[in-house]
Amino acid sequence: MKKRIIKNIYPWIWKWHFIGGIISAPIVITLAITGIIYLFKDSYEAPRKLELLQIEQKTENKMNFQQQWEFAQKEWKKKPTGVVLPKSDDECTEFISGRFSHKSNLYIDPYSQKVTGVININETDMHKVRKLHGELLLGSFGTKVVELIASWMVVLIITGLYLFWPRGRGWKGFFTVRTNQTKRILFRDVHALSGFWFSLLLLLVLAGGLPWTDVFGNNFKWVQEKTNTGFPATWDSRTLKSKPVGEAISLDEVISKASQLKLAGSTIIDLPQNPTGVYSIYNETNELSKMEKIHIDQYSGEILVRHNWSDVGILMKARLWVMAFHQGEFGLWNWYLMIFVATGLLILSVSAIVSYFYRKQPKTLGYQKYQITSL
């Protein structure tokens, strides 16, 4: 009975693994290659950013931060929404406008009182690579295609593990490639072995990519909202207001407060956009447990709310962790591991295609029709 069930299930699973794999392979290869390229984003963009940031330090005629903010409002067509806390006196001040793909950065030399440059994120080379990786340059439709392929990859991994299990070869089948057989079997073994050994890591990487998608990502956010396991309501400043009493404090005072906080990583200050808006100080760091967000009244300078990692819900913590892992942000070990996994995915996909082209009947699709017999 058991053998008959296996006999019926195996060809059915193999058929869907085969069809799904052939359809998915070209896109999976694209995702692997663009993923590897995007991992070099920081190294690729560092020289340009360093060129814009570095300035000759002087002692006279330096604009304070409030003056620089006013200067940015006059010289920039876009409205400044944030400023990055400078790490030294020989750096330009970096103002931010917008978010995500619409984000732009303006660099001001406070000594020469000039704009040294502007970076529009959606015009950069790496943004194009990201768009190819995330949506195949097809907009919302492409995002859904990538999500479908990523979801099907989970099915391919699970079915692949079942099909791979080396029945009759013993433990040797988990470690060896049959080089003394046909090329088809050789590449099929490479495909099977790489799929087996990379399976758990691939599932973790896929988990890190799905939160960016439309269907899974939006539904995951919905679950976070319903279960109160996301960011606390006051993590975002939209629910907070400053009390317009007297004159507003200067940006210099806010930057002084931000400096005293000594937050890990890079410190950013969101600027108030109206008379009742607040200053929001937060950090971008690879050490997620050191994330903080502080909201300040723009008139009194009083801290309205201060949040840290312990205030973040469990689903948001999990989401942030897998997304950071997906991008190799936890240090060199994580970066090299992602290079390793993406390369493994490339080998896995290419070996499957090569094995397919070496099939026994080149002029056919490559799988035999069958009928499920009664149990």
N, C-alpha and C positions, 0 to 999 in steps of 0.2 A: 504493500500500500504506500509506504513512505517513498520507495524508489519510484513508483508510478507518478506520485505527486511531483517529485523532483524532475522526473523526465518530462512532464507537461509544463512545469513552470520555467525551467531553464531556457528553452528556446523562445518563450514569450518575453522573458526579461532580456535575453540577448538581442532580440529583434528591436526592442525599444531603446536599448542602450546603443545599438548600432545606428538606428535612424536619428536619434537625438544627438549622438556624437558627430555624425557627418554634417548635420545642419549647423551645429554649434561651433565646430572646430575653427572655421575661419575667423569668427568673431572672438573666440577665446584666445586665439593667437594674437589678434589685434589688441585685446585687453592686456595680455601678458607683455607684449612689446612696449605699449604706451605706459604701462605700469612701471616697467624698468626705467624708461626714460624719465618719467615724472619723479622718480626717487632721487634723481640728480638735480632737482629744481633749485635747491638752496645753493649748491656749488655753481650751477650755471648762472644764477642771477646775482650772486655775491659781488663779482667785480663791478657791475653796473651800479649796484646800490652803494658800494664803498666809494665809488667815484663821486656820487651825488652827496654822500654824507660828509666826507672829509673836507675840512676847510683849514685855512691858515688862521690860527688863533691870534687875536689882537687884544689890546687893552682899552681902546677908546671906541666911542660911537656904537657900542653894542646895544641893539634893541632888546628890551625886556620881553618876556613871553606875551604879555598883554598887547604890546605894540606889534609883535609878530602876528598875533591872531588878527588884529585889525588890518595889518598889511596883507595878510592872506585873503581876507574878505574883499579887499580892493583889487588885488592882482589876479585873483583866481575866478574863473567863470563859475566854478562850483562852490557850494557852501561848505566850509569846514565843519565836520561833525566830530572830529576827535584830534588828539595830538599824542605823539609818542614821547614818553619821558626820555630826554637825552641822557646818554650814559657818561658823557664827558663834555668839556667846554670846547673841544675841537671838532664837534659834530654839528651839522646843520640840524635845524628843528624840522621834524617830519609831521606835517598835518595830513589828516585823513578826511576823505569825503566818500560817503556811500558805504555799501557792504558787499561782500562776496564778489560776484562777477562785475558789479558796478563800482567797485572800490577804486579810488585814485589816491595817489600820494604826492604831496607837494613838499619840496625841500627848500627851506629858506636859510640863507647865510645871515645870521644876526649881526655880523660885523660889517660886511659890505652892503647889507640891506638889499640883497638881490635874491631872486629865485634861481636856484642852481639847476632845477629840473623837475619834471613831472613824470610819474609812472602811472599809466592807466592799465589796470590789471587785464582788462579784456583785449588789450592790444599786444600783450606779451606772448612770446613763443610758447612758454610753458602753459599758459592759459589755453592755447589751442590744443596742446597735447592733452590737457585735462578734459577739454570738451570732447575730444576724440575718444578718450578713455571712458567718459561717463555717459555720452549720448551719441557717439559715432558721428558727430557734426550734423545730427538730424533733429536737434531740438527736443521737444517733449516726446515725440514719437521715438526718437533714438534712445531716450532714457528708458522707455518702456521695453524696447527691444533688449537693451542691456540687462534690465531687471529680469526679463523672461529667460534669457540665456543663463544668468547667474542662478536663478531658481532651478533651471533644468540641470545645471551643473551639480547641484545637491543630489538630484535624482541619479545623475550619471555616476557620481562617486559611490552612492549606496549600491546601485545595481552593479557597478564595476567591481566592488569588493566581493559581492556574491559570485559573480562570474569568474573572478580571478582565483578564488580559493583553490590552491593547487591539489585538486583531487588526484590521488594516485602517485604524486611526485614527492609527498612527504614535505619535511621542513626545507629540503633543498629548493623547492619551488619558490620560497619566499626570498631567496638570495641570489639565484643564478639565472643567467640568460642563456638560452640554448643556441650557441654559436655554430654548432655542427648540423643544424637543421636548415631549412629554406630561409630566404631573406624575409619572407612574410612572417614566419614564426619568430625570427630574430627580433623584428621590429614590434611584433605583437607582444613579445616578452618584455621589451623595453617599455612599452606603453603600460602593460599590466603592473610591472614592478614599480615604476615611477608613480603610477596612480595609487598603489597600495601604500608606499612609504610616505607619500605626500598627502594622503587623504585627510588626516586630522588637521594639519596645518592649512590645507586648502579650505576646509569647512570654516576654520576660524577667520581666514582672510575674507571669505564670502560673507560671513557674519558682519565683518567690519565695513563691507561695501554696501550692503542692503539698506542701512539707515539713510543713505543718500537718495534712494529710489522713490518713485512716486507712490506706488500702491503700498508696498511694505512699509516704507518710511513714514508716510502719512498715517497709516493705521497704527504704527508703533507709537507715534506721537499721541494719537487719540487714546491709546491704552495708558500712556503716561499721565495724561490729563485726568482720565477717569479714576485712576488709582493713586493720584497724587505722588507719583514716583519720578517726576521730572525735576526741573528747577523750581525753587520756591517762587511764589507769585511776585515777590518784591526783588527777585534777581534782576528782572527787567525794570528799568526806571519809569516805564509808562504809567505805573500806578502811583508814583510818588510826585509830590509837588513841593516847590520852594515857597516860602512865605515872603512876598515882596515887601520887605520892611527896610527902609533906608537904601543905601547904595549896595550894589553887588560887589562881592570881593573880586580881586583881580585874579587872572589866570596864574600869575606868579605865586600868589598865596596858595592856590590849589596845588601847584607843582611842588611847592615846598612841603605841603602836607603829604603828598604822594611819595616824595623822596624819603620822608621820615618813616613811612610804612615798611620800606625795604622789602618789597614783594619779590618773590622768585621770578626769574625770567624777564621778559619785557613788560614794562608797565605802560598802560594806555589810559588816557583820560577822555571820556566822551563829554563833549561840550553841550551846555544847555542850548536848546534851539528856540526858546521863547522865555518870556519873563517869569514863568512858573516852573521852568525846567530845572533839572538838577545836574550837578557834575557826577559822573560815575567813573570811579577809578577801579581798574581791574588789571589782571596780569595774564599773559600768554606764556605758559610754561609746559615743558614735557613732563614735569612732576605734577600729575593731576591732583594729588593730595594737597598740594600747596596753592591751588586755585583760590582766589579771593575776589570779592566784589564789594565795593564800598560806595554808597551814595551820599553826596554832600549837598546841603542847602546852599544855593549860589549867593545868598545874602548874608546869612549868619556864619557860614562855614561849618555849621554843626553837622556831625555825622548822623544821618537819618537811619540808615540800615547798614549793617556789615554782615556779609555772608562769607562762609568758607566751604570747604569740601564736605564737611559733616552735614551741611544743610541740603545737599544735593540728594535727590531720591535715588533709590537703588537701580531702577531701569535706566535713568540718565547716566549714572556712573558706569553701568555696563556698556551703554551706547558710546559714551565718550572714550572708554578704554578700547573697545574693539575698533573704533574709527581711527584712533591714534595708532594702534597696532598695525592696522591696514596701511597706514602711510609711513610706517617705520620711524615713528617719532620718539621712541623710548630709548634713544641712544644708538651707538654703533652696532650693538648686538642685534637690535631690532631691524636696523637698516640692512645689514648684511643678510639677515634671515629672510627679509622680503625679497631681496635680490635672488636669493637661493630658491625661494618658493616660486617666484615668477619665472625663473629659468627652468625649474622643474615642470611648471605648467606648460611652458613652451615645448620642452622635450616630450612631455606626455601627449600633447596635441599633434605635433609634427610626426612622431612615431606612429600614431594612430592613422594619420593620412597616408604615410608611406606604406604601412602595412596594408591599407585598403587598396592601394594601387598595385600591390603584388598579389591581389586576390586570385583565386583559381580560375574564375570566369570573368575576364576583364570587360567583356561586352555586356555584362549583366550588372544590376544594382549591387549585388554582392551578398544577398541573403536568400535562403530557400523558403518557399512557402511550406506551411505545415498546418496540421489540424490537431486540436487538443482532443485527446481521446477521453472517454468517460472514465471516471475513477471507480 
